[in-house]
């Protein structure tokens, strides 16, 4: 007894099942989008809301402050590490988000101790001094270190709060 099987009908049957499965998935996706739009209507309005545009303005101001920094004398590692004065050093990269938040606080501290004979504050751009950063073992940004004697390369790493007063307290008490 021979049984004939028509494979074209079987192929059409599995194709129909695949099509049905795809339509079900598409339908579930559309229902999910509708539910999301109904229950969370303001989810994406933050982007277009003019009240929240100030965060972008602050970001642009931060970028301008970092790029138009005229304190390039402190950015030279040779100059910083030939000193014998205790120095708090910020190793940063201009593209780093965390560096952008700590940069203004560190700049404020640097201005405060600009002509201080007891303490020095310096910022080193690791993008400009990649070889120095690599040789110094800087693996992440921002890295904040207090060198009691920069010429001896002995330091305490700072891992505390990123405020001007906390940085200043660390510098004074170590």
C-alpha positions, -999 to 999 in steps of 0.1 A, spaced: 0 0 0 14 33 -11 6 65 7 9 97 -12 17 129 7 13 162 -9 42 183 5 29 215 -10 -2 215 13 20 208 43 43 236 34 14 260 31 0 249 64 33 257 83 36 290 64 1 299 76 11 291 112 42 313 109 21 342 95 -4 338 122 23 339 149 38 370 134 4 387 133 -1 378 169 33 392 179 26 424 160 -9 427 176 6 423 211 32 450 203 5 474 191 -16 468 222 14 474 244 22 507 227 -14 518 231 -15 509 268 19 526 274 6 558 256 -26 558 276 -11 552 311 22 572 305 12 601 283 39 625 296 67 600 295 86 617 266 74 653 271 105 661 292 126 663 261 105 689 244 95 708 276 111 743 277 112 742 315 137 713 314 158 729 287 180 746 314 197 713 320 210 715 284 220 751 289 240 741 320 256 713 300 266 738 273 279 762 299 299 734 315 314 726 281 323 762 275 340 765 309 360 734 303 371 743 268 379 780 276 399 773 306 429 797 307 447 779 336 470 760 313 500 766 335 486 740 360 479 715 333 516 708 327 524 676 347 561 684 347 555 717 364 530 702 389 552 673 399 584 693 402 569 711 432 574 703 469 542 719 480 513 695 489 491 694 458 456 681 452 454 669 416 424 662 395 431 639 366 402 644 341 391 639 306 369 666 289 345 641 275 338 624 309 304 632 324 316 628 360 346 650 353 322 677 340 303 678 373 334 679 395 354 703 373 336 736 384 341 727 421 377 719 415 382 750 395 367 770 424 391 754 448 420 760 425 411 797 423 409 799 461 444 784 465 460 800 435 487 820 454 488 799 486 523 790 497 511 759 517 488 741 492 485 738 455 455 726 434 461 713 399 440 698 371 456 676 345 438 669 312 446 632 306 436 635 269 464 660 264 488 640 285 479 604 277 514 590 282 518 607 316 484 594 327 492 559 316 526 560 334 509 573 365 485 544 366 453 565 360 427 540 350 394 560 354 381 595 354 380 616 374 408 605 397 416 629 426 449 624 444 466 644 471 504 644 468 521 654 501 553 658 481 546 656 443 583 652 435 583 620 456 551 606 439 535 597 472 498 603 473 465 596 490 436 589 467 403 607 473 371 588 472 348 610 491 320 635 483 325 657 453 319 691 469 343 720 473 342 718 511 348 681 512 378 684 488 392 712 509 388 692 541 406 663 526 434 685 514 438 701 549 435 669 570 459 646 550 
